[in-house]
Amino acid sequence: MSTKDVIYAEAVANYTESHLIPAAPELDHAYSNSTAHGIPEIAISPAQGKFLSLLTNASGAKNVLELGTLGGYSGIWFSKALKERGGKLTSIEIDSARLDVATQNLEYAGVKVPEEVEIVLGAGLDVLPQIAKDIEAGKRERFDFVFIDADWDNQWNYFDWGVKLSMGKGSIIYVDNTVRQLLESGSVGPNKKDPNVDSLVEKVGKDDRVEATVIQTVGTKNFDGFLLAVVK
């Protein structure tokens, strides 16, 4: 199949989502309520949400860490999967206004906050060391799934923390928007890259703690992709 067929990506996404993802008022509300409160329309797509939910179920994850709550849309998808096993999502959000909207959206979806989804306010690199201390003190469990969807300047640091806070062998680290960042940073494509700066992909490729791959995606969110790593 030729790459020219990518023009049909959105049509394919709309068709497949209409057949594979049942209508869910709580998810539609999360989108619309977030937009109404001025949150950028950068949440994951329904297909990505369903994929994360399926991946959570397939891996048997019970304790998920999310960096970047935004409006809680992805949190609703995670909670759908985790509820079956009595699991919990811990999400980190730097913006208090977004935290409030996310809480509204989660509670509208019937998710118990903070029992099922706990949102921690603060910058990721400030919160993660405290979470580590809580784990060492026995106040928290380690994570078997880490979803990273936050600022790119600190993406490698988030990834590194994700591995360190994981349960170890078999734990999943998922980094969204990896392909977009490769293109925007000039790691690949026409933009000039600073040869002194390694991309996340290059750093992960040198990290012997994990096995990883990048999957390119197309659809309602245009051309992008994610990095998926499994802790050895």
C-alpha positions in Angstrom: 0.0 0.0 0.0 1.4 3.4 -1.0 1.9 6.2 1.5 -0.4 8.3 -0.6 -3.3 6.4 1.1 -2.5 8.2 4.3 -5.0 10.8 3.2 -7.7 8.3 4.2 -6.3 8.0 7.8 -9.0 10.2 9.4 -11.8 8.4 7.5 -10.5 5.0 8.6 -10.2 6.3 12.2 -13.8 7.5 12.2 -15.0 4.3 10.7 -13.2 2.0 13.0 -14.0 4.0 16.1 -17.7 4.0 15.2 -17.6 0.2 15.2 -15.1 -0.6 18.0 -15.6 2.1 20.5 -19.1 2.4 21.9 -20.5 5.8 22.5 -19.6 7.0 26.0 -21.2 10.2 27.3 -18.6 10.5 30.0 -15.8 10.6 27.5 -17.6 13.1 25.3 -18.1 15.3 28.4 -14.4 15.1 29.2 -13.6 16.5 25.8 -16.3 19.2 25.8 -15.9 20.3 29.4 -12.1 20.6 29.0 -12.5 22.7 25.9 -15.1 24.9 27.6 -12.5 25.6 30.4 -9.8 26.6 27.9 -7.8 23.4 28.1 -5.9 22.9 24.7 -7.4 20.1 22.5 -4.4 17.9 22.8 -5.9 14.9 24.7 -5.4 11.5 23.2 -7.9 10.2 20.6 -10.6 7.7 21.4 -8.6 5.0 19.6 -5.5 5.8 21.7 -7.6 5.7 24.8 -9.0 2.3 23.9 -5.5 1.1 23.1 -4.2 2.2 26.5 -7.1 0.5 28.2 -6.5 -2.7 26.3 -2.8 -2.6 27.0 -3.5 -2.0 30.7 -5.8 -5.1 30.7 -3.4 -7.2 28.6 -0.5 -6.5 30.9 -2.5 -7.0 34.1 -1.3 -3.6 35.4 -2.8 -2.6 38.7 -0.8 0.5 39.6 -0.4 3.2 36.9 1.5 6.4 37.0 0.6 9.2 34.6 2.6 12.3 33.9 0.3 15.0 32.5 -3.3 14.8 33.7 -4.6 17.5 31.3 -8.5 17.2 31.5 -8.6 13.6 32.7 -9.6 12.0 29.5 -6.8 9.4 29.5 -7.5 9.0 33.2 -11.0 7.9 32.5 -9.7 5.2 30.1 -7.2 3.9 32.6 -9.8 3.8 35.3 -12.1 1.7 33.1 -9.4 -1.0 32.9 -8.0 -0.7 36.5 -11.5 -0.9 38.1 -11.8 -4.5 37.1 -8.7 -5.4 39.2 -9.2 -2.8 42.0 -6.2 -0.9 40.6 -5.3 2.8 40.9 -4.0 5.6 38.8 -1.7 8.2 40.2 -1.6 11.3 37.9 0.7 14.3 38.1 -0.5 17.7 36.9 1.4 21.0 37.2 -1.6 23.3 36.6 -4.2 23.7 39.4 -7.0 24.8 37.0 -6.5 21.7 34.9 -6.5 19.5 38.0 -9.9 21.0 39.0 -11.4 20.3 35.5 -9.9 16.8 35.4 -11.5 16.1 38.8 -14.8 17.3 37.5 -14.5 15.1 34.4 -13.4 12.0 36.4 -16.2 12.4 38.9 -18.8 12.9 36.1 -17.5 9.5 34.7 -18.2 7.9 38.1 -14.6 7.6 39.0 -13.8 8.0 42.7 -11.2 10.8 43.4 -8.7 10.2 45.0 -9.5 6.5 45.8 -9.4 5.3 42.2 -7.5 8.2 40.6 -5.3 10.4 42.7 -4.1 13.7 41.1 -1.0 15.1 42.6 -0.4 18.8 42.0 3.1 19.9 41.1 5.9 19.9 38.6 6.9 16.3 37.7 10.5 16.6 38.7 9.4 17.9 42.1 6.7 15.3 42.7 8.6 12.2 41.5 11.3 12.3 44.2 8.6 12.6 46.8 6.8 9.6 45.3 10.0 7.7 45.5 10.3 8.5 49.2 6.8 7.4 49.8 7.6 4.1 48.1 10.7 3.6 50.2 8.6 4.4 53.3 6.0 1.8 52.4 3.3 4.5 51.8 2.9 3.7 48.1 3.4 0.7 45.8 5.7 0.7 42.8 4.2 1.1 39.3 3.7 -1.5 36.6 2.6 0.9 33.9 3.9 4.5 33.4 2.3 6.8 30.9 4.3 9.9 30.0 2.4 12.7 28.2 4.1 15.9 29.5 6.6 18.6 28.6 9.3 17.4 26.2 12.2 19.2 27.7 12.1 16.8 30.7 11.0 13.7 28.8 14.2 11.7 29.4 14.1 12.5 33.1 10.5 11.4 33.3 11.4 8.1 31.5 14.4 7.6 33.8 12.1 8.1 36.9 9.5 5.8 35.4 12.0 3.0 35.2 13.3 3.6 38.7 9.8 3.7 40.2 8.6 0.7 38.3 8.1 -2.8 39.7 10.9 -4.0 37.5 10.8 -6.8 34.9 7.8 -6.6 32.7 6.7 -3.1 33.7 5.6 -0.8 30.8 6.8 2.7 30.0 4.7 4.4 27.3 5.8 7.8 26.0 3.2 9.6 23.8 4.0 12.0 20.9 7.4 10.6 20.3 7.3 10.8 16.5 6.1 14.4 16.5 8.9 15.3 18.8 11.5 13.6 16.5 10.2 15.7 13.6 10.0 19.0 15.5 13.4 18.6 17.1 15.1 17.8 13.9 16.3 14.3 15.0 14.7 13.2 11.7 13.3 15.2 8.8 14.3 18.6 7.3 14.9 20.6 10.5 18.5 21.0 11.7 19.4 19.1 14.8 21.9 20.1 17.4 24.5 17.2 17.2 25.3 17.6 20.9 21.8 16.7 22.0 20.6 13.1 22.0 16.9 12.4 21.4 14.8 10.4 23.8 15.0 7.5 21.3 18.8 7.6 21.3 19.0 7.7 25.1 16.5 4.8 25.4 18.4 2.9 22.8 21.5 3.1 25.1 19.5 2.1 28.2 20.2 -1.5 29.1 17.4 -1.5 31.7 14.7 -1.7 28.9 13.7 -3.1 25.6 11.9 -0.6 23.4 10.3 0.3 20.1 8.6 3.2 18.4 5.3 2.8 16.6 4.1 5.4 14.1 0.4 6.2 14.0 -2.0 8.1 11.9 -5.7 9.1 12.5 -7.7 11.9 14.0 -4.5 13.1 15.7 -2.7 13.3 12.4 0.8 11.7 12.0 2.5 10.9 15.3 3.6 7.9 17.3 4.7 6.5 20.7 7.6 4.9 22.3 6.9 1.7 24.2 9.5 0.2 26.5 9.4 -2.9 28.8 11.7 -3.1 31.8 14.0 -6.1 31.6 
